[in-house]
Amino acid sequence: MNAAILQPFCALLRGDRRGIGGALGARRCAAAIAVGFGLYGAAVGAWRAPQQAVYSGIKFPLMVLLALGFTGALSGMLAPLLGARLGFADSLRAQLRGFAAAALILGSLAPLAYFISLNAPPPGVPGAARYHSIMLTLHVGLIAYAGIVSQLRLLALLRHECGATAAARVVFAWLAANLLAGSQLSWNLRPFFGSPGLKLQFLRDDPFDGSFFESAFRSASVALGSQIGAVAVAALGTLAVGVTAWALLGGSKPESHPSPNPSPTDHGPES
């Protein structure tokens, strides 16, 4: 019974379309998102307080589902424009599977995140703001890693449906849209870690002031030093975009089609 439940998720992480079949529907994907992102969010929030762990465990899956709601319609429109033979329902199903893959990766990293939360200096000690910035930068990197790897698994699935080139274009566009939407939603739904010195809240009183990218840049600057942090953020961002584009677009090869009129040499020498 357990093997039958887990088998489609294992196939998803392998990019095995046949192994998934029709067993990985919307309900299973939503359950994986709730569990995987919920566990990771709880592990992240545990650094601040148990109450923050509960809040973050609820808000992480909520953020993902909201991001899917914002980008779902856009994804359905982008796919045909980029040459993929995907309808709106197919695009939404693929997006759900991509987020489910990311949830499985982050869920597997939840023990590591909890270990970091337990062993980091507590919020009340001197210099806690710097530790908070270091952890924020670390977790942003882990979440970005899970997002990129999950999209590469999704790419392997979509290649069978719409061809390598079109699949690469679509997945890269989806990745960019999810990055922008998810990043800003994570700012609007803050706190997830719980900044030292600020009270515990489910949502901040000013959720629309500022942006995620300002916060990430500031945290990296504090964690690594102002000048080093600025250079590191710019370099890592450029590297991440370049590597992702190469993996998605550079790895796609034109599809070969059989010649309609094969020559006799195609079948070996004549006898």
Sequence and secondary structure as in RCSB ss.txt:
>XXXX:A:sequence
MNAAILQPFCALLRGDRRGIGGALGARRCAAAIAVGFGLYGAAVGAWRAPQQAVYSGIKFPLMVLLALGFTGALS
GMLAPLLGARLGFADSLRAQLRGFAAAALILGSLAPLAYFISLNAPPPGVPGAARYHSIMLTLHVGLIAYAGIVS
QLRLLALLRHECGATAAARVVFAWLAANLLAGSQLSWNLRPFFGSPGLKLQFLRDDPFDGSFFESAFRSASVALG
SQIGAVAVAALGTLAVGVTAWALLGGSKPESHPSPNPSPTDHGPES
>XXXX:A:secstr
 HHHHHHHHHHHHHT HHHHTT   HHHHHHHHHHHHHHHHHHHHTTT HHHHHHHHHHHHHHHHHHHHHHHHHH
HHHHHHTT    HHHHHHHHHHHHHHHHHHHHHHHHHHHHHHHHS  TTSTTHHHHHHHHHHHHHHHHHHHHHHH
HHHHHHHHHHHH HHHHHHHHHHHHHHHHHHHHHHHHHT  SS  TTS   SS S TTSS HHHHHHHHHHHHH 
HHHHHHHHHHHHHHHHHHHHIIIIIT        SS  GGGG    
